[in-house]
Amino acid sequence: MTTPHDGFPATRRLILQGALTVALVGLGNVPFGLAPAFTAANDKYPEDAFKAKSEADAIKSLYGKTAEASDKVKLDAPEIAENGAVVPISVSTTLTEVTSISFLVSENPNALAASYKIPAGTMPSVANRLKMAKTSNVIAIVEAGGKLYSATKEVKVTVGGCGG
Amino acid sequence: MASTIRVRATSSGETTEVQVLIQHPMDSGFVKDAKGEIIPPHFIQELTFEHDGKNVFVADWGAAVSKDPYVKFSFKGGKKGDDLKISWVDNKGATDTTTAKIQ
């Protein structure tokens, strides 16, 4: 077990992390750079998608395509959240062949909040609790049969969950 | 140390409903402490549920998931007494694993 106090290895890790961050920022600035690795299908953590600022960039990085609004995606979120630090949000859908469900909060510093892989045999329904910096649209993305469907709802936040 | 993972998995015969609550600060990296210094990001990135040798649910989380995160889902199959293995890894490389019995 290494600790942050053991000198050289920690420093080296910090440098590596710094280099990685620089590399990611660099990639973000190249409009037609390398195609992002589409990580939704495999097991790797989609680091780039979680670092994206806007919901459009996050969806593109995560899935490599755009979503169409669908009334078959049911997004359940409060009209008003008194505490932005804990906003209960759930999604369910009547769509079949669902492979993934993601939650995005437009006005958060990084739009993508959570992304769930739904293997065959698991119900396309997820409930979780998210932080919201301020009043914002919440977007649910459902990947079904290789296509993306979305539902959007505005949640008013009276006390933000990301402020200092 | 007691596990950070609290889980309730209930089989209704056809499906198993899983609720999990994890103790974790889920620091976003955007919040300042009382001295005005940024609290560095510290959050769970991956949470995996395994039943009968295969993943039934995988969560990829960002820093916007609330402190002491909660998640609920259901899957087909799973009998009373079956094992459900839950594990997480955070952005600092810390992990925890627990195995719960389906009730």
Interface residues (C-beta under 8 A of the other chain):
Chain A: D43 Y45 P46 F50 A85 V86 V87 S90 V105 N108 P109 N110 L112 A113 A114 S115 Y116 K117 I118 P119 G121 T122 M123 S125 V126 A127 N128 R129 L130 K131 M132 A133 G161 C162 G163 G164
Chain B: T15 M26 S28 F30 V31 K32 G36 I38 Q45 E46 K54 N55 V56 F57 V58 A59 D60 W61 G62 A63 A64 V65 S66 K67 P69 Y70 V71 K72 F73 S74 F75 K76 G77
